[in-house]
Amino acid sequence: MEHGLNVGALFLAFAAALIGAKLFGELAERVGQPAVLGELLAGVLLGPSVLGLVPLSDAVLELAEIGVVLLLFEVGLETDLEELMRVGAPALAVALAGMLLPFAGGYAVTVALGHSALTATFVGAALTATSIGITARVLSELKVLATREGQIILGAAVVDDVLGLVVLAIVSKVAGGGQLEAATVARSGALAIGFLVAAIVIGIPLGRRLIRVVELANVRGVLGAMSVAFALLVAWAAKAVESAPIVGAFAAGMVLARTNRRHDIDSALKPVVDIFAPVFFIYVGAEVNVKLLNPAVPENRPALLLGLLLTLVGFLGKFAAGFCAWGKVRRAFIGAGMVPRGEVGLIFASVGLASGALPEPVFVSVLVAVFLTTFVAPPLLKLLRPRAS
Amino acid sequence: MEHGLNVGALFLAFAAALIGAKLFGELAERVGQPAVLGELLAGVLLGPSVLGLVPLSDAVLELAEIGVVLLLFEVGLETDLEELMRVGAPALAVALAGMLLPFAGGYAVTVALGHSALTATFVGAALTATSIGITARVLSELKVLATREGQIILGAAVVDDVLGLVVLAIVSKVAGGGQLEAATVARSGALAIGFLVAAIVIGIPLGRRLIRVVELANVRGVLGAMSVAFALLVAWAAKAVESAPIVGAFAAGMVLARTNRRHDIDSALKPVVDIFAPVFFIYVGAEVNVKLLNPAVPENRPALLLGLLLTLVGFLGKFAAGFCAWGKVRRAFIGAGMVPRGEVGLIFASVGLASGALPEPVFVSVLVAVFLTTFVAPPLLKLLRPRAS
């Protein structure tokens, strides 16, 4: 067991993340804000650019990834598949508008400020995907996951995440100088959508069988452990077909929600989510480098200006998309629910930076937009929340 | 979030570990063996030398380390500090005899087979420390943690682990060719013992204060998260003074056991332990390289012979140590409880290999002894178990 892993540093970071998340989550609630906003802010404070107690290391990232997968699994468990399919059409409309509008806005602003078309394409693409993790967490906190608005937001965010990865495959290809072939795009899209359908169609009988097998067991904690294993396997499969692990975990949750042990799984899962999900929000917050955000430093200003403009078009595009929903729903709430970017936007930005398509200052601008939309959403959602049905 | 971590591989390994642990744990129980034996065997199968589904990567090790820390925290929560202190004297006698006898036996056997005194010192030292993780898990499974025998074993294993690390500091120094100074030894010992005393003395009022603060919180899951943070911090502090993180986690558990929320913490913790502790046992099993254990390969035979002899002296030394306990107790059960080696033995072997003190074949012999003592203990404990008091 001699190894490269610094166990001491990991334990300290994990403990700091838990304490920071719960303390700031509580403070946020006391001033009438969702707890997740406090957790994000705690992450900024604990991250490398301020206190440095939570490093952006692989070890911490690992806990964050497990946390967000378990969170989405739990959200899936609390989601009714039929209910979600009933809002399929408006959710799709919201998702598509919510991708096109921010893409167009981001592209236009970036080109207008004198950047290349390639850079503008990456910027636009980075603004397309809603953060399903943050959205789901706020909806759950506000207890509106089961409302029609909640279902539309969730459905649209899933579509968004799936299509966002297709867009990523496309722009990465373009940035690499490769020829973009229609067949590649079609294949990538078909895989992502096919996976989700297959996970649900195959998953439902498989999940029921799993529960029957689990009921035969005598040893302690089998239901929880096997459910988590199921979620991890579907998340792994999602990743293997180049879709998002969190979409897989969400599908796994919806599938197990259709078994008779739904509530037992949920109660075995809650304490685990309570401990690991905060690490994800802390990690997202920790990625904010506050030094680049200081407007008193003249070199920061161009990036900040572009960042603010991107935040504006990113915000307005998603918010407007909410108004593409129909039926007796609070459209402004749906729009607000689509606003936070988070993980997928960060992946776009990182790929763009690594490939050279995004110059460093533009990379910072994208991060500003990703984070500002993420931070503005929780209080906005709380403000606009519909009465629980 | 572009990074070196392979999230897909991690999810797959985690899922395989959970499924293997629960399946083989169940099978072990069905044939009348403790579940942990099944988990260790599942680890051998899943590890790199057989199926290769669970790699010995930092990512998996991280989960294993968190698992064993949470397990020892849970064991601490179920331990009564006063009860443990009441058996302090016999536990100390068992611990000391259990270090001296295997050390002497291991040293003698290794020298007799023609190895150097330095090599023999490392071999002897590697046989000194009982695996508190495996022992505690079996005791808990057999529901004898609260018996006098269980308390003596646990107390002796803690002493063993603390002193084992002092011995490690000493032999590392010798292997490095450094001068061994009495002051260094004294400092190392004082630190390890002082830490344990300090953790308990400072921890008790601190733990009570923590619980009072936690009771003021409104957000979800604060008690579980803050208790885990507390355990991680004490584990980190233990590591910082060069003691064992699991000893720190155990102390943290004993400290929080003295608050009025003991049972709530325990029930918030159980589902988390159910999911992470198996990864530790799988990891330990995965470290077994079955290829080196095949006696049909002539090159393996000298190492296997020494390994079997070391297993014998390692077994007899610890088993005999159990008879140093006094009072109305089942001494053979105590001896059996001291037999498994596991983590600390592996650390010794790795340090010895890295420093050159242990030639590769002797390293394999030590691993054989560590694993055989580990695998033989659970069924033996089950066989010898006293009636629950």
Chai-1 contact restraints between the chains, C-beta under 6 A:
chainA,res_idxA,chainB,res_idxB,connection_type,confidence,min_distance_angstrom,max_distance_angstrom,comment,restraint_id
A,M1,B,L346,contact,1.0,0.0,6.0,A-B,restraint_1
A,M1,B,I347,contact,1.0,0.0,6.0,A-B,restraint_2
A,E2,B,S350,contact,1.0,0.0,6.0,A-B,restraint_3
A,H3,B,L61,contact,1.0,0.0,6.0,A-B,restraint_4
A,G4,B,D58,contact,1.0,0.0,6.0,A-B,restraint_5
A,L5,B,D58,contact,1.0,0.0,6.0,A-B,restraint_6
A,L5,B,L61,contact,1.0,0.0,6.0,A-B,restraint_7
A,L5,B,E62,contact,1.0,0.0,6.0,A-B,restraint_8
A,V7,B,E65,contact,1.0,0.0,6.0,A-B,restraint_9
A,G8,B,W236,contact,1.0,0.0,6.0,A-B,restraint_10
A,G8,B,K239,contact,1.0,0.0,6.0,A-B,restraint_11
A,F11,B,L232,contact,1.0,0.0,6.0,A-B,restraint_12
A,F11,B,A235,contact,1.0,0.0,6.0,A-B,restraint_13
A,F11,B,W236,contact,1.0,0.0,6.0,A-B,restraint_14
A,L12,B,W236,contact,1.0,0.0,6.0,A-B,restraint_15
A,F14,B,L232,contact,1.0,0.0,6.0,A-B,restraint_16
A,A15,B,A229,contact,1.0,0.0,6.0,A-B,restraint_17
A,A15,B,L232,contact,1.0,0.0,6.0,A-B,restraint_18
A,A15,B,L233,contact,1.0,0.0,6.0,A-B,restraint_19
A,L18,B,A225,contact,1.0,0.0,6.0,A-B,restraint_20
A,L18,B,A229,contact,1.0,0.0,6.0,A-B,restraint_21
A,I19,B,A229,contact,1.0,0.0,6.0,A-B,restraint_22
A,K22,B,V222,contact,1.0,0.0,6.0,A-B,restraint_23
A,K22,B,A225,contact,1.0,0.0,6.0,A-B,restraint_24
A,G25,B,V219,contact,1.0,0.0,6.0,A-B,restraint_25
A,E26,B,A217,contact,1.0,0.0,6.0,A-B,restraint_26
A,E26,B,V219,contact,1.0,0.0,6.0,A-B,restraint_27
A,E29,B,N218,contact,1.0,0.0,6.0,A-B,restraint_28
A,E29,B,V219,contact,1.0,0.0,6.0,A-B,restraint_29
A,A35,B,V219,contact,1.0,0.0,6.0,A-B,restraint_30
A,D58,B,G4,contact,1.0,0.0,6.0,A-B,restraint_31
A,D58,B,L5,contact,1.0,0.0,6.0,A-B,restraint_32
A,A59,B,E62,contact,1.0,0.0,6.0,A-B,restraint_33
A,L61,B,H3,contact,1.0,0.0,6.0,A-B,restraint_34
A,L61,B,L5,contact,1.0,0.0,6.0,A-B,restraint_35
A,E62,B,L5,contact,1.0,0.0,6.0,A-B,restraint_36
A,E62,B,A59,contact,1.0,0.0,6.0,A-B,restraint_37
A,E62,B,E62,contact,1.0,0.0,6.0,A-B,restraint_38
A,E65,B,V7,contact,1.0,0.0,6.0,A-B,restraint_39
A,A217,B,E26,contact,1.0,0.0,6.0,A-B,restraint_40
A,N218,B,E29,contact,1.0,0.0,6.0,A-B,restraint_41
A,V219,B,G25,contact,1.0,0.0,6.0,A-B,restraint_42
A,V219,B,E26,contact,1.0,0.0,6.0,A-B,restraint_43
A,V219,B,E29,contact,1.0,0.0,6.0,A-B,restraint_44
A,V219,B,A35,contact,1.0,0.0,6.0,A-B,restraint_45
A,G221,B,D274,contact,1.0,0.0,6.0,A-B,restraint_46
A,V222,B,K22,contact,1.0,0.0,6.0,A-B,restraint_47
A,G224,B,P271,contact,1.0,0.0,6.0,A-B,restraint_48
A,G224,B,D274,contact,1.0,0.0,6.0,A-B,restraint_49
A,A225,B,L18,contact,1.0,0.0,6.0,A-B,restraint_50
A,A225,B,K22,contact,1.0,0.0,6.0,A-B,restraint_51
A,A225,B,D274,contact,1.0,0.0,6.0,A-B,restraint_52
A,A225,B,I275,contact,1.0,0.0,6.0,A-B,restraint_53
A,V228,B,I275,contact,1.0,0.0,6.0,A-B,restraint_54
A,A229,B,A15,contact,1.0,0.0,6.0,A-B,restraint_55
A,A229,B,L18,contact,1.0,0.0,6.0,A-B,restraint_56
A,A229,B,I19,contact,1.0,0.0,6.0,A-B,restraint_57
A,L232,B,F11,contact,1.0,0.0,6.0,A-B,restraint_58
A,L232,B,F14,contact,1.0,0.0,6.0,A-B,restraint_59
A,L232,B,A15,contact,1.0,0.0,6.0,A-B,restraint_60
A,L233,B,A15,contact,1.0,0.0,6.0,A-B,restraint_61
A,A235,B,F11,contact,1.0,0.0,6.0,A-B,restraint_62
A,W236,B,G8,contact,1.0,0.0,6.0,A-B,restraint_63
A,W236,B,F11,contact,1.0,0.0,6.0,A-B,restraint_64
A,W236,B,L12,contact,1.0,0.0,6.0,A-B,restraint_65
A,K239,B,G8,contact,1.0,0.0,6.0,A-B,restraint_66
A,A268,B,P271,contact,1.0,0.0,6.0,A-B,restraint_67
A,P271,B,G224,contact,1.0,0.0,6.0,A-B,restraint_68
A,P271,B,A268,contact,1.0,0.0,6.0,A-B,restraint_69
A,P271,B,P271,contact,1.0,0.0,6.0,A-B,restraint_70
A,P271,B,V272,contact,1.0,0.0,6.0,A-B,restraint_71
A,V272,B,P271,contact,1.0,0.0,6.0,A-B,restraint_72
A,V272,B,V272,contact,1.0,0.0,6.0,A-B,restraint_73
A,V272,B,I275,contact,1.0,0.0,6.0,A-B,restraint_74
A,D274,B,G221,contact,1.0,0.0,6.0,A-B,restraint_75
A,D274,B,G224,contact,1.0,0.0,6.0,A-B,restraint_76
A,D274,B,A225,contact,1.0,0.0,6.0,A-B,restraint_77
A,I275,B,A225,contact,1.0,0.0,6.0,A-B,restraint_78
A,I275,B,V228,contact,1.0,0.0,6.0,A-B,restraint_79
A,I275,B,V272,contact,1.0,0.0,6.0,A-B,restraint_80
A,L346,B,M1,contact,1.0,0.0,6.0,A-B,restraint_81
A,I347,B,M1,contact,1.0,0.0,6.0,A-B,restraint_82
A,S350,B,E2,contact,1.0,0.0,6.0,A-B,restraint_83
